[in-house]
């Protein structure tokens, strides 16, 4: 009996540990594809995306500097400003999110790195005298490199036909 108790406690902790770690820390992750879909519906932001308003969300993308050198404001995009994916550049409001960083945030910028950005999400048309018109914003954002993040969806490529 004395040997079974430690084994039972270890087993129980393995089952409960993931529940404890993720409880309250899980943040919804939004993608640029979701933003695009939200705008295709009658050219308005859908209720699904608006349901994330005033909630903390996470997004992955590239930083495009658009404000002060300290990056307290920048654009988050699905493509790099360097155009490293088939010479693409972001072309619409659905491909950019205005990001306002948390006070004191220090960001090491690299145009070819994917970043993970967490902040308070806002959806809907907003006109700002300083930054212009935006549809999507992240406020009080925290930024870090998203090591190993997949920013683009890679489809399964069918095998090439056999040569005869």
Backbone torsions as a table, in degrees:
resi	resn	phi	psi	omega
1	UNK	NA	-41.1	-178.1
2	UNK	-66.3	-25.9	177.8
3	UNK	-80.3	-29.1	-178.3
4	UNK	-75.1	-30.8	-177.7
5	UNK	-61.3	-48.9	177.7
6	UNK	-62.0	-39.7	179.4
7	UNK	-64.0	-42.0	179.2
8	UNK	-64.9	-40.8	179.2
9	UNK	-65.7	-40.2	177.6
10	UNK	-63.9	-45.3	178.8
11	UNK	-61.0	-42.6	179.3
12	UNK	-65.4	-40.9	179.8
13	UNK	-66.5	-32.4	178.1
14	UNK	-67.9	-33.6	179.1
15	UNK	-75.6	-41.2	-175.5
16	UNK	-84.3	-24.5	-176.6
17	UNK	-56.7	-47.5	179.4
18	UNK	-61.9	-34.1	178.7
19	UNK	-65.9	-39.5	-178.7
20	UNK	-70.2	-43.1	-176.1
21	UNK	-66.7	-43.1	-175.2
22	UNK	-86.1	-16.1	-177.8
23	UNK	-61.6	119.9	177.1
24	UNK	81.2	-11.0	-177.8
25	UNK	-104.1	-12.3	-177.4
26	UNK	-73.5	124.1	-177.5
27	UNK	-116.4	132.0	178.7
28	UNK	-61.4	141.2	177.7
29	UNK	-106.3	122.1	176.4
30	UNK	-98.6	149.2	178.8
31	UNK	-119.1	162.2	176.7
32	UNK	-65.6	-30.7	176.9
33	UNK	-61.5	-39.4	177.6
34	UNK	-65.0	-38.5	178.8
35	UNK	-66.1	-40.9	178.2
36	UNK	-61.4	-48.1	179.6
37	UNK	-60.8	-36.2	-179.5
38	UNK	-64.0	-32.0	-178.9
39	UNK	-86.7	-22.6	179.5
40	UNK	-69.7	-25.3	-178.7
41	UNK	-76.5	96.1	177.4
42	UNK	58.9	27.8	178.8
43	UNK	56.8	24.7	177.1
44	UNK	-126.0	161.6	175.5
45	UNK	-76.5	125.5	-176.2
46	UNK	-69.3	161.0	178.3
47	UNK	-63.3	-32.3	179.4
48	UNK	-59.6	-47.7	180.0
49	UNK	-69.9	-39.4	178.9
50	UNK	-65.2	-21.5	178.2
51	UNK	-66.5	-16.3	177.2
52	UNK	-85.5	-5.8	179.9
53	UNK	-52.7	137.2	177.7
54	UNK	64.8	17.3	174.9
55	UNK	-112.9	153.5	174.4
56	UNK	-76.5	131.0	177.0
57	UNK	-133.0	167.8	176.9
58	UNK	-123.0	139.7	174.4
59	UNK	-136.3	150.6	175.5
60	UNK	-113.9	139.8	178.2
61	UNK	178.3	-171.5	-179.5
62	UNK	-100.8	145.9	176.5
63	UNK	-86.4	131.6	171.5
64	UNK	-118.9	107.5	-179.5
65	UNK	-58.3	134.8	-177.9
66	UNK	-144.7	5.3	-177.2
67	UNK	-141.9	-136.3	-177.0
68	UNK	-69.4	156.9	-177.7
69	UNK	-60.9	-21.5	-179.5
70	UNK	-80.0	0.8	179.7
71	UNK	59.0	33.3	174.2
72	UNK	-71.0	-16.6	171.0
73	UNK	-139.2	134.9	174.9
74	UNK	-157.6	172.2	175.0
75	UNK	-101.5	138.5	172.4
76	UNK	-102.6	130.1	-174.4
77	UNK	-132.0	157.7	176.7
78	UNK	-77.5	-15.9	177.5
79	UNK	-125.0	154.5	-179.7
80	UNK	-72.7	150.7	174.6
81	UNK	-65.5	-18.9	178.8
82	UNK	-80.5	-9.4	179.2
83	UNK	65.9	39.2	-175.0
84	UNK	-79.7	-1.9	176.4
85	UNK	-111.9	88.8	177.7
86	UNK	57.0	37.0	176.2
87	UNK	58.4	33.1	178.4
88	UNK	-81.4	152.3	168.2
89	UNK	-134.4	148.3	179.2
90	UNK	-63.5	136.1	-174.7
91	UNK	-117.6	-13.4	-175.1
92	UNK	-141.2	171.6	179.5
93	UNK	-64.5	-24.0	178.7
94	UNK	-77.2	-11.2	-179.4
95	UNK	-107.4	5.6	178.1
96	UNK	-138.0	143.8	175.9
97	UNK	-125.9	129.6	177.0
98	UNK	-76.7	128.9	-177.2
99	UNK	-120.2	127.9	174.9
100	UNK	-115.1	114.3	-173.2
101	UNK	-78.0	159.8	175.6
102	UNK	-66.2	151.4	-179.9
103	UNK	-58.6	136.8	177.2
104	UNK	80.8	3.4	179.9
105	UNK	-66.7	136.8	177.4
106	UNK	-119.5	123.3	-174.2
107	UNK	-119.9	129.7	172.5
108	UNK	-93.0	107.2	-173.5
109	UNK	-86.7	133.8	172.8
110	UNK	-142.1	119.7	-174.8
111	UNK	-64.9	-14.0	-178.3
112	UNK	-104.5	5.0	179.7
113	UNK	-99.5	146.6	173.8
114	UNK	-90.7	135.9	-178.7
115	UNK	-115.7	148.3	172.9
116	UNK	-101.5	123.5	-177.0
117	UNK	-121.9	126.0	176.2
118	UNK	-118.0	130.3	179.4
119	UNK	-167.0	-179.5	179.0
120	UNK	-81.5	121.8	-173.3
121	UNK	-86.5	141.1	173.3
122	UNK	-134.0	132.0	177.1
123	UNK	-123.9	141.7	179.2
124	UNK	127.1	154.4	-177.7
125	UNK	-63.6	128.4	178.5
126	UNK	-138.6	130.7	176.0
127	UNK	-104.2	126.9	-179.8
128	UNK	-123.7	131.3	-177.9
129	UNK	-60.6	-36.1	-176.2
130	UNK	-85.7	-39.8	-171.7
131	UNK	-108.5	-6.6	177.4
132	UNK	90.5	-157.5	-175.2
133	UNK	-94.0	134.6	177.8
134	UNK	-138.8	154.7	174.5
135	UNK	-106.1	-29.8	-177.3
136	UNK	-132.9	138.0	-179.1
137	UNK	-140.4	150.1	169.6
138	UNK	-122.9	124.5	179.6
139	UNK	-112.5	157.7	-179.0
140	UNK	52.2	42.0	-172.9
141	UNK	-79.7	145.0	171.5
142	UNK	-112.8	137.1	-171.3
143	UNK	-125.2	136.0	172.8
144	UNK	-149.9	159.4	178.5
145	UNK	-66.6	136.8	178.8
146	UNK	-98.2	82.9	-177.1
147	UNK	-63.4	126.6	177.3
148	UNK	77.6	7.5	-178.9
149	UNK	-69.1	142.8	175.6
150	UNK	-103.8	109.3	-177.1
151	UNK	-86.9	-27.5	-178.8
152	UNK	-114.8	145.7	179.3
153	UNK	-81.9	125.8	179.5
154	UNK	-103.3	116.4	-179.7
155	UNK	-82.5	154.8	173.3
156	UNK	-68.4	128.3	-179.5
157	UNK	-93.5	125.8	179.2
158	UNK	-66.3	149.1	179.7
159	UNK	-64.1	147.4	178.8
160	UNK	-68.0	145.2	178.7
161	UNK	-62.2	144.4	-179.5
162	UNK	-68.6	138.9	178.1
163	UNK	-84.0	143.6	179.3
164	UNK	-110.9	NA	NA
